Amino acid sequence: MSKIAINRPGAIGDIVMISNCLPKLREKYDSIHFFCHSSIAPILGNYLLDNNLVDQLGYSEDIDNSVARTNYDKVIAALGYPLQEGYPNVKMRKHIVEFFADEFEVEASFDDLVLTPPQRPYGVDGEYITIQNKTGWSVYKEWWGWQELVDRIKSEKPEIGIYQIGGPNDPPLVNIDGKYLGESFDTNLAVQCYSRVHLGLDSVFNHTSNIKWRGIGKKSCVIMFGSTQYDASGYSHNTNISLQLPCQPCFRETEFSNGTDKGVCPNPAGQTYDQPRHECMAGITVEMVYNRMVELWEK
């Protein structure tokens, strides 16, 4: 029986991107073992195992001992981001999913991730949108106008339900119909699955929008891009908003991140990490996002 081991400690969104490649790997290997960080395995375990995307889930911290004891046909330390081509100092020439596919030696596909829809979450009624307003790794992926946008939707389109999804420390919105902040990844994913439109940033629920749910299809989204590259981590079926300033993408992270910090954004000058005013997101107006949302809602 042929077996492959994949080691990717994180982050959650990157592992969801990798899941686009797993159906093709199923055609090559009888068994797929996936190793991620011990803090992420409990979050993504049900997603990876219950959907038969992988056969076994382990911790990246243990992979050396595990590989020494187990005979895998191939072991891949998945990177995805093209450091050898100059990232994060140069623009990526193709989508990150395609770079992952190269590492796995499979054909890249954005339509192979087909999953059975979860049960509709209790308490989610009618037709609605979901919002994720917080990212990981970089304040320069974040946008200023969420509450103003929510208030406009409630004023002009009161028939639209609004549910917020995300992590326990995401800034809570008010004047909405419900919050799932801090609930399980599976619950948050189910809320997004049954939404009509998702509004968000370049984060995990941007990547889950590419899941093709049986009988439902992919989620239609409005996704805003600041420091990251819309055509390298966005999806063609979504409405991807990027001002495409000369300084984009800069791939700037924060001073607390993981080694690729490029300093405080200089556009405009005088910012701090605690008080960012990055023009790539400051220039995206509530009007722009609202109009794109209405276009998707009315399709």
Disulfide bonds with the S-S distance in Angstrom:
none
